[in-house]
Amino acid sequence: MAVIETRDLTKVYGSGRHEVRALDQLNLQVQQGEIFGYLGPNGAGKTTTIRLLLDLIRPSAGSATVLGMDAQAESVALHKRIGFLPGELALWKGQTGAQVLRLVADLRGGVDEAYLRELTERLQLDLNIRVRNYSSGNRRKLGLVLALMNKPDLLVLDEPTGGLDPLMQQIFHEIMFETRDEGRSVFLSSHLLPEVQAICDRVAILRQGRLITVEQVSRLTQVGFRWVRLQVRDLGALPGRLEALDGVSEVSVEDSSLRLRLSGDFDPLLRALQDSYVEELHVHEPTLEEIFLAYYGNGGEA
Amino acid sequence: MTGVLFFNTLRGNWLQTVYWGAGLGLMALFTAASVPFFDSMKLVELIQGLPPILLAAAGYDADLQILATPEGLITIGFFGELMLIFVACPIVLGMRISANDEEDGVMEVILSLPLSRWRVIVERFLAFCLILAGVSALVYAGLWLGVALAGVELDMARMATVVFNVVPVLVFVLAFTALMATLFRRRQRALAVTVVFVVASFMLDVLAGVTDGGLSQSMHAISFFSYYDPAGILQHGPDQGKTFLTGALALLLALGSLWAFQRRDMGL
């Protein structure tokens, strides 16, 4: 069953010369019990999609159904079953974390207090601090608790881990897996590929308001590549030898270091290096933009 | 849950209610306590000698003889200026109905909860109406205390009518501010338009006091300042027609803000 279904969902801001097509005929389906990644560079239309799904803004054309309900006409009933974390979370600065939780719990008509306590303990959140005095990471944690507190059927998270330390990111991932195991769904927007790779089942890639593709995360990783930088004591004919290897391309030499693009396994590269003295070896994940180009060429078309 | 935002708004604003009430109440107390020290007839003579535009600006467009009484002195010393000072309160509160939260980004969180947009406006609007009545009650308390301290003979029931008749006009300003906030989205823009409206209304009221005939009546009718006439209430009792009209206009503006907030994009 689809928990999110959009049909030609379009959002246009402004008019005439100032018209901006933030989202263009989006057709998307998110299934129950999956963690769905929504990827795209800044300005791709990720937040616009989320705002449309939550009825914070109204579509210029098309429609969206969430949990079987019309996102606009049945928004109040829908919001009872949704937990939302905005990308730029703003809260009542003069109130403590506990007061904010109390208010939101009251507005939700009450929540499971034991689960609320469990969440705050797992995320190690001190609730006695005023929001204005929270660090960005703690504010994010408070936002996560707010989104999770009602055990929603659908979690909508916009850049959820920004500001969280690695330990908290790990706990966040665990909570996401538990959510999925309980048959609930997560719609997670991000521009961080490693995060999406770590927890998502499927991924949609958005660019300039248009849906480029929807893929299994494993498939996205398969066609992926890495940038490798080597510091080798004596380069000699090494660049030429590496260029000839399968999966190696775009070899360039900068001072005494060598940079190349590697697709597939590391083994051929490591074997080719066995006669060289490697001082340093760095591997970089490609940026999302580079993956787009690798997938769809410079035109960005599927 | 119904009423949560209403009570949260009251809780979040009680301290400022006390500040406003205490400030205006102290003014009332000071004025009432000063009554025994004035020679009312000399004061009336002095006021009668003022240029008409100054009289109009101070809100004295009633029969000045009524001012030669303790009630009249308080009307001169306090109620003539009350509206001009008090009007800042509903503007500040009106910005808190939606504009402040929207500009700060908090509205995004509120509206992602199971809460309809109209409830946000209605519950906060009603809470602020109650706060305005609360501030007025504190003003009356200040006046009562001043009268008690000075030992002045005063018709406190009539004074209560004069004090609480300011509430419908303040609610009108609150509704106007709420509408501007929902129409213009940006806090500064909404605030600027509201302030211009208030200043223009005040100027019209002043000019109406120095002109004659139909033009004066028209300007009076347009300016919401003329809908609170403390000297008139003192002489003839409250004008039910004006009170009803002010209330009806406030309701219309509040409904307008509901309509605007309901149909537009949030937080852009």
Interface residues (C-beta under 8 A of the other chain):
Chain A: Y13 R51 L54 D55 L56 I57 R58 S75 V76 A77 H79 K80 I82 F84 P86 E88 L89 A90 L91 W92 L103 V104 D106 L107 R108 G109 G110 L146
Chain B: M1 V4 L5 N8 G12 D104 G105 V106 E108 V109 I110 L111 S112 L113 P114 L115 S116 R263 R264 D265 M266 G267 L268
